[in-house]
Amino acid sequence: MENKDRVLLEVKNLVKHYPIKAGVLQKTVGQVRSVDGVSFSIERGKTFGLVGESGCGKTTIGRTLIRLVEPTSGEALLNGRDIFKLNKKDLKALRPKIQMIFQDPYSSLNPRMPVGEIIGEAVREHNLVEKDRLKEYILQVMEECGLRRYYIDRYPHEFSGGQRQRICIARALALRPELVIADEPVSALDVSIQAQVINLMKDLQTKNGLTYLFISHDLSVVEYLADMVGVMYLGSLVELATKEQIFSNPKHPYTEALLSAVPIPDPDKKMNRIILEGDIPSASNPPKGCKFHTRCHKCMDICKEQAPVWKDYGDGHYTACHLYSQD
């Protein structure tokens, strides 16, 4: 169970809907329910893994928390302050405390800026280091992230994918953040490079006391890195628990299906795959009742009519499923 005094970020009932406009007058005719009432919290120095299929709303949560997009409703409390209620001046002061590592290291770096300028630009903007110490500070951050000092004057096109992602990590950590939102930071990299970047992130977390929101669809990476895991489906959390609970005793059929697809490095062990039939329903017109019932292999009649209750079934293991008591 989490200690409330140690909670760094608390997200309460986060909602993000995108309007669907049509006609000459561009009237709103519907809503894409990208994030539909998500709540979770992250303790200081811990990693919260957010998993689910593409299109389930994981990235939207990350972008909303750093105010790249504005929420429809809900709260996000960082050290007790609601990020969504901050004015422009207060938000700028908060920016260094929350940083994001984007999925694609190729498009998230300015090709016209050398590495030193990429890493140091925001440091200079927020006056975190004296001007005469800036270059040495940048070199120090680069070394922490496994980058050679002579890379400082090179441009992004001169680096491999793994090196570029290290530059992205260095850019984020140079601002001394409390919370780092990592949006599938290794999915665009080769497997061998993935391991290097993940180990780097883990080492930096231990050294600097970082807190991660780690967004991924790769459950094997999440199992290695995360402390708590939230499973999303079609804009909503369907299960939330510690890593050990999720991987040893998944409660929701969707979580079971995801785990059954994780490769096992043992050719003699038979994998009991759970095949999800059909496609993910549209986020603009989600199914009635449980959103997952159209693809669930354990679907009951009540699932088609009534949405299940989000409930703690012991030791902080939350799920929303009619297979369990709804009282």
C-alpha positions as CSV (number, residue, x, y, z in Angstrom):
1,M,0.0,0.0,0.0
2,E,1.2,3.5,-0.8
3,N,2.2,6.0,1.8
4,K,0.3,9.2,1.3
5,D,3.2,11.3,2.6
6,R,5.4,9.8,-0.1
7,V,3.1,10.5,-3.0
8,L,4.6,12.8,-5.6
9,L,1.9,12.8,-8.2
10,E,-1.8,12.1,-7.6
11,V,-4.1,12.0,-10.7
12,K,-7.8,12.2,-9.9
13,N,-10.6,11.4,-12.5
14,L,-8.6,12.7,-15.5
15,V,-10.8,13.2,-18.6
16,K,-9.7,14.3,-22.0
17,H,-12.3,14.4,-24.8
18,Y,-11.6,15.7,-28.3
19,P,-14.6,17.2,-30.2
20,I,-15.7,15.8,-33.5
21,K,-16.7,18.6,-35.8
22,A,-18.7,18.3,-39.1
23,G,-20.5,20.4,-41.6
24,V,-19.9,23.8,-43.1
25,L,-20.3,25.5,-39.7
26,Q,-18.0,22.9,-38.0
27,K,-20.5,22.0,-35.3
28,T,-19.5,19.5,-32.6
29,V,-21.3,16.3,-33.4
30,G,-19.5,14.0,-31.0
31,Q,-16.6,13.4,-28.7
32,V,-13.5,11.1,-28.9
33,R,-13.2,9.9,-25.3
34,S,-9.4,9.5,-25.3
35,V,-9.0,9.5,-21.5
36,D,-12.2,8.8,-19.6
37,G,-11.9,9.2,-15.9
38,V,-8.4,7.9,-14.9
39,S,-7.1,8.0,-11.4
40,F,-3.7,6.8,-10.0
41,S,-0.8,8.0,-7.8
42,I,3.0,7.7,-7.9
43,E,5.3,7.6,-4.9
44,R,8.6,9.5,-4.9
45,G,11.5,7.5,-6.3
46,K,9.1,4.8,-7.8
47,T,8.1,3.9,-11.3
48,F,4.5,3.6,-12.4
49,G,4.1,1.6,-15.6
50,L,1.1,2.5,-17.8
51,V,0.4,-0.3,-20.3
52,G,-2.2,-1.1,-23.0
53,E,-2.7,-1.4,-26.7
54,S,-2.0,1.5,-29.1
55,G,-4.8,4.0,-29.0
56,C,-5.9,3.3,-25.4
57,G,-5.0,6.8,-24.2
58,K,-1.6,6.3,-22.5
59,T,0.3,9.0,-24.5
60,T,-2.6,11.4,-24.0
61,I,-2.3,11.1,-20.3
62,G,1.4,11.9,-20.5
63,R,0.9,14.9,-22.7
64,T,-2.0,16.2,-20.6
65,L,0.1,16.0,-17.4
66,I,2.8,18.3,-18.9
67,R,0.0,20.5,-20.3
68,L,1.0,19.9,-24.0
69,V,-2.8,19.4,-24.3
70,E,-5.3,20.8,-21.9
71,P,-7.6,18.4,-19.9
72,T,-11.3,18.3,-20.2
73,S,-11.7,17.8,-16.5
74,G,-9.9,16.2,-13.5
75,E,-7.0,17.0,-11.2
76,A,-3.3,16.3,-11.2
77,L,-1.6,17.1,-7.9
78,L,2.2,17.4,-7.9
79,N,3.4,17.9,-4.3
80,G,-0.2,18.9,-3.5
81,R,-0.5,21.6,-6.2
82,D,-3.0,21.1,-9.1
83,I,-1.0,21.3,-12.3
84,F,-4.1,22.1,-14.3
85,K,-5.0,25.2,-12.3
86,L,-1.6,26.9,-12.6
87,N,-1.4,30.2,-14.4
88,K,1.2,30.9,-17.1
89,K,3.9,32.2,-14.7
90,D,3.5,29.4,-12.2
91,L,3.4,26.8,-14.9
92,K,6.7,28.1,-16.3
93,A,8.3,27.8,-12.8
94,L,7.0,24.2,-12.5
95,R,8.2,23.1,-16.0
96,P,11.7,22.0,-14.8
97,K,10.0,19.7,-12.2
98,I,8.2,17.6,-14.9
99,Q,10.0,16.5,-18.0
100,M,9.1,14.1,-20.8
101,I,11.1,11.7,-22.9
102,F,9.3,11.2,-26.2
103,Q,8.9,8.0,-28.2
104,D,10.8,9.0,-31.3
105,P,14.4,10.3,-30.7
106,Y,14.6,11.1,-34.4
107,S,11.8,13.7,-34.5
108,S,12.1,15.1,-30.9
109,L,15.6,16.6,-31.5
110,N,16.1,19.9,-33.4
111,P,18.4,18.9,-36.3
112,R,19.8,22.4,-36.5
113,M,21.1,22.5,-33.0
114,P,24.3,20.8,-31.6
115,V,24.0,18.5,-28.7
116,G,25.3,21.0,-26.1
117,E,22.7,23.6,-27.2
118,I,19.9,21.0,-27.1
119,I,20.7,20.0,-23.5
120,G,21.6,23.4,-22.3
121,E,18.8,25.5,-23.9
122,A,16.2,25.0,-21.2
123,V,18.8,25.1,-18.4
124,R,19.8,28.6,-19.6
125,E,16.1,29.6,-20.0
126,H,15.3,28.7,-16.4
127,N,18.6,30.1,-15.0
128,L,19.4,26.8,-13.2
129,V,23.2,27.3,-13.6
130,E,25.4,30.4,-13.7
131,K,26.5,31.2,-17.3
132,D,30.2,30.6,-16.6
133,R,29.4,27.1,-15.3
134,L,26.9,26.1,-18.0
135,K,29.2,24.3,-20.4
136,E,30.8,22.3,-17.6
137,Y,27.3,21.4,-16.2
138,I,26.2,20.2,-19.7
139,L,29.3,18.0,-20.0
140,Q,28.6,16.6,-16.6
141,V,25.0,15.7,-17.5
142,M,26.3,14.2,-20.8
143,E,28.7,11.9,-18.9
144,E,26.0,10.8,-16.5
145,C,23.9,9.7,-19.5
146,G,26.8,7.8,-21.2
147,L,27.6,10.5,-23.8
148,R,31.2,11.4,-24.6
149,R,32.4,15.0,-23.9
150,Y,33.4,15.6,-27.5
151,Y,29.8,15.0,-28.7
152,I,28.9,18.5,-27.4
153,D,29.4,20.2,-30.8
154,R,27.9,17.4,-32.9
155,Y,24.5,17.4,-34.5
156,P,21.7,14.8,-34.1
157,H,22.1,13.3,-37.6
158,E,25.6,12.2,-36.6
159,F,24.2,9.8,-33.9
160,S,22.5,6.4,-33.8
161,G,19.0,5.9,-32.4
162,G,20.3,4.8,-29.0
163,Q,22.7,7.8,-28.7
164,R,19.9,10.1,-29.7
165,Q,17.6,8.7,-27.0
166,R,20.5,9.3,-24.5
167,I,20.6,12.9,-25.7
168,C,16.8,13.1,-25.0
169,I,17.3,11.7,-21.5
170,A,20.2,14.1,-20.9
171,R,18.0,17.0,-22.0
172,A,15.3,16.0,-19.6
173,L,17.6,15.3,-16.6
174,A,19.5,18.6,-17.1
175,L,16.6,20.4,-15.5
176,R,16.8,18.3,-12.3
177,P,13.2,17.1,-12.6
178,E,11.2,15.4,-9.9
179,L,8.9,13.5,-12.3
180,V,10.0,12.1,-15.7
181,I,7.3,11.0,-18.1
182,A,8.8,8.4,-20.5
183,D,6.5,7.8,-23.4
184,E,7.6,4.4,-24.9
185,P,11.3,5.6,-24.8
186,V,12.7,2.3,-26.2
187,S,10.1,1.2,-28.7
188,A,11.9,2.7,-31.7
189,L,15.3,1.1,-30.7
190,D,16.9,-2.2,-31.4
191,V,16.6,-4.8,-28.7
192,S,20.2,-4.7,-27.6
193,I,20.1,-0.9,-27.4
194,Q,16.8,-1.0,-25.5
195,A,18.5,-2.9,-22.7
196,Q,21.3,-0.2,-22.5
197,V,18.8,2.6,-22.3
198,I,16.5,0.9,-19.7
199,N,19.5,0.1,-17.5
200,L,20.7,3.8,-17.9
201,M,17.2,5.0,-16.8
202,K,17.3,2.6,-13.8
203,D,20.8,3.7,-12.7
204,L,19.8,7.4,-13.0
205,Q,16.7,6.8,-10.9
206,T,18.8,5.2,-8.2
207,K,21.4,8.0,-8.3
208,N,19.1,11.0,-8.5
209,G,15.9,9.7,-6.8
210,L,13.8,10.2,-9.9
211,T,10.2,9.3,-10.2
212,Y,9.0,7.8,-13.5
213,L,5.7,7.5,-15.3
214,F,6.7,4.8,-17.8
215,I,4.3,4.5,-20.7
216,S,4.7,1.3,-22.8
217,H,3.0,-1.6,-24.6
218,D,6.0,-3.9,-23.8
219,L,5.1,-5.8,-20.7
220,S,8.5,-7.4,-20.3
221,V,10.1,-3.9,-20.1
222,V,7.5,-2.8,-17.6
223,E,8.1,-5.9,-15.5
224,Y,11.8,-5.1,-15.2
225,L,11.4,-1.3,-14.5
226,A,8.0,-0.6,-12.8
227,D,6.9,-0.8,-9.1
228,M,3.2,-0.2,-9.8
229,V,1.4,-1.1,-13.0
230,G,-1.9,0.4,-14.5
231,V,-3.5,-1.4,-17.4
232,M,-5.6,0.8,-19.8
233,Y,-8.2,-0.1,-22.3
234,L,-10.1,2.3,-24.4
235,G,-9.4,5.4,-22.2
236,S,-10.0,3.7,-18.8
237,L,-8.0,1.8,-16.3
238,V,-9.2,-1.8,-16.0
239,E,-6.6,-2.9,-13.4
240,L,-4.0,-1.3,-11.1
241,A,-1.7,-3.1,-8.7
242,T,1.9,-3.7,-7.8
243,K,4.1,-5.3,-10.4
244,E,4.2,-8.6,-8.5
245,Q,0.4,-8.7,-8.2
246,I,-0.2,-7.9,-11.9
247,F,2.3,-10.5,-13.2
248,S,1.5,-13.3,-10.7
249,N,-2.2,-12.9,-10.2
250,P,-3.9,-10.8,-12.9
251,K,-7.6,-10.3,-12.3
252,H,-9.0,-8.7,-15.4
253,P,-9.3,-10.8,-18.6
254,Y,-7.7,-8.1,-20.6
255,T,-4.6,-8.2,-18.4
256,E,-4.5,-11.9,-18.7
257,A,-4.6,-11.7,-22.5
258,L,-1.8,-9.1,-22.6
259,L,0.4,-11.3,-20.3
260,S,-0.3,-14.4,-22.4
261,A,1.3,-12.6,-25.4
262,V,4.7,-11.9,-23.6
263,P,7.3,-14.2,-25.1
264,I,8.9,-16.7,-22.8
265,P,12.6,-17.5,-23.4
266,D,12.1,-21.2,-23.1
267,P,11.4,-23.3,-26.3
268,D,10.1,-26.2,-24.3
269,K,7.5,-24.3,-22.4
270,K,4.1,-24.1,-24.0
271,M,2.5,-20.7,-24.2
272,N,-1.3,-20.5,-23.6
273,R,-2.1,-17.6,-25.8
274,I,-5.4,-15.8,-25.2
275,I,-6.5,-14.4,-28.6
276,L,-8.5,-11.2,-28.5
277,E,-11.1,-11.4,-31.2
278,G,-12.0,-8.3,-33.3
279,D,-10.7,-4.8,-33.2
280,I,-10.7,-2.1,-30.4
281,P,-14.1,-0.3,-30.5
282,S,-14.1,3.4,-31.5
283,A,-13.3,5.8,-28.7
284,S,-16.0,8.1,-30.1
285,N,-18.7,5.4,-29.6
286,P,-17.5,3.0,-26.8
287,P,-19.7,-0.1,-26.1
288,K,-22.4,0.0,-23.5
289,G,-21.6,-1.7,-20.2
290,C,-18.0,-3.0,-19.8
291,K,-15.9,-1.5,-22.6
292,F,-14.0,-4.7,-23.0
293,H,-17.1,-7.1,-23.4
294,T,-16.9,-7.1,-27.2
295,R,-13.6,-8.9,-27.1
296,C,-13.7,-10.7,-23.7
297,H,-13.5,-14.5,-23.6
298,K,-15.2,-14.5,-20.2
299,C,-18.1,-12.1,-21.2
300,M,-21.4,-12.5,-19.3
301,D,-24.8,-10.9,-20.0
302,I,-24.4,-8.3,-17.3
303,C,-21.1,-7.1,-18.9
304,K,-23.1,-6.0,-22.0
305,E,-25.5,-3.8,-19.9
306,Q,-23.8,-2.6,-16.8
307,A,-20.4,-1.0,-16.3
308,P,-18.4,-2.8,-13.6
309,V,-17.3,-1.0,-10.4
310,W,-13.7,0.1,-9.9
311,K,-12.9,-1.5,-6.6
312,D,-10.0,-2.6,-4.4
313,Y,-10.0,-6.4,-4.0
314,G,-7.3,-6.4,-1.3
315,D,-3.8,-5.1,-0.8
316,G,-4.4,-2.2,-3.2
317,H,-5.2,-4.5,-6.2
318,Y,-7.9,-2.6,-8.1
319,T,-9.9,-3.8,-11.1
320,A,-13.2,-3.2,-12.8
321,C,-14.7,-6.6,-13.7
322,H,-18.1,-8.4,-13.2
323,L,-16.2,-11.6,-12.4
324,Y,-15.7,-10.2,-8.9
325,S,-18.1,-8.9,-6.2
326,Q,-19.6,-5.5,-7.1
327,D,-20.8,-4.7,-3.5
